[in-house]
Amino acid sequence: MSTLELIESKVSELSVTEVLELQDWINEYLEDHAQLSPEFLASIDRGVSDLKEGRCRVVKGA
């Protein structure tokens, strides 16, 4: 049994609350280890520029 298969097996034994906590942990782990590609950094720069220039939508009630 591979490590991934073992983890999958154990996750299936968790409660929904525990799985959601695990999901949060995995999301944080991935964010902490994400590499910022040049394309992603450029998209952030474009977004900041759009906000400064007023090229954005405001969703009321959100």
Helices and strands as residue ranges (DSSP letters): H 3-11, H 16-33, H 38-52
